[in-house]
Amino acid sequence: MPGATLWAVLATGLLSVLLLGDGIGLNLLLVAVPAALAAYFAARAAARRLRPWTAVWALGGLALLVVPALRDAGWPSFLAIVSAFALGSLALHGSRSWLGMFLGSLGLLTSVAESLGWGVRGVRDRMTGSRGRWGVVFRSTVVAVVLLIVFGALFASADAAFADVLSSLMPDVSVGDSPWRLFLGVLGLVGALAAAYTAAAPVRWDGLTVRPGKARGRLEWALPLVVLNLLFAAFLAIQLTVLLGGYDKVMAETDLSYSQYAREGFWQLLWATLLTLLVIALALRWAPRGGARDRTLVRGVLGTLCLLTLVVVASALRRMDLYVDAYGLTRLRISVAAVELWLGVVLVLIMAAGAFGAKMLPRAVAASAAVGVLAFGFISPDGLIAEQNVARYDRHHSIDVEYLRGLSADAVPALDTLPEPLRSCALEEIQRSLRSSDEPWYATSWGEARARDILGDWDPGYRTRDCSGLGSGDNGSERGDVDDPYDPYDPY
């Protein structure tokens, strides 16, 4: 094990002990940087070259860890952390096939056991080969730590201002949370060690291949897909009629309310998009492979299906837009709309692969997913939800305060613009949470810090006495019209 790798692994473990026990924020990125350096030093010692896609995955993973530092909401941060782990694992394995991309995104977990033995052997070899130098380094480090603790404590007790600065910079480590911090330290140490070991000796997941299916005849293969294309075309023709102003006629004939038509149609179209991608994957597996005419047939039939499915995606997003305009934006609605939009991007990539070759398709799909998660975190979903509902209140004087008060501190800038007492009712829970939180700077998101600057020491006081049922709207459109028995904020 190279000395630089060892020091980077130890730094990761130390930072995990000091920083991760206080919450999630910038500290994740601070811990990930030395872990990435450990992998880089190990790969360089093993004579592995830094390839362009490796750099893309590595930088993308680090960029995703910026999301927890920006957003107070936990759900986009969780997506970003999971995606960052997957991209980091891909950077270490360098896969390019569909199976390799899938297994490579999880492959870091398989290296944990072997990396422990590798780390022990590396430390033992270094202690045996340079016992004197390592002894000097160890003793010097211990003396430096002792001096910092002793004189730091003396200066802190001598000056209150210095003590305040020191307490704000250093984590508050108590005896009660020592086991938890020790666990986090071991987790960081083992994670960095596994990353370094994988970088030095990655598993070649691309060596595992899936045999293509048996090629079918042209008629047997194309007939079901042509029929499916005709069904899509007929459906989209009716959709075009509706989009041009036939809502009243369609709802009269189907006995559906406006909200039912918009909401139920979206979910069906989302499933149709997912199933179409499955159909395309199976069709490619059993596609005829006789020559140029077969390739032209496959591209024509599947290209038409992709193009028609893109229109289905647009129709689904239009339905969600209509429903959101009528009943407001929620976390579920913005999430499924983002998924539908990403599926549209995947369809475009499949069409591009059909025209220019499919060699880059697996990595392009993975990159599009990572970019989508990063963009989702950067736009601040909770802030966008609050902005849309406040704007809708300005237009229709209808708002669900009970739902909005459950959002994170990212929503404070928009909710702060509501008139009283709606403002106080919407911000009461968030302000209570901010007051009870004493997280240090490295575990505090920018969204939470901004909310503190806006609210300050504000106390809602008497203005929250009558929040129950406030803001539900006088025209009944927030909770559903007379024909709609559903709660528009029900996730189903």
PyMOL commands that set and color helices and strands:
alter all, ss='L'
color gray80, all
select helices_A, chain A and resi 3-22+26-45+52-64+67-70+74-93+98-129+131-158+160-169+178-200+205-207+218-243+247-254+258-285+292-327+331-356+361-378+381-396+401-404+409-415+422-436+441-443+446-455+461-464
alter helices_A, ss='H'
color red, helices_A
deselect
rebuild
show_as cartoon
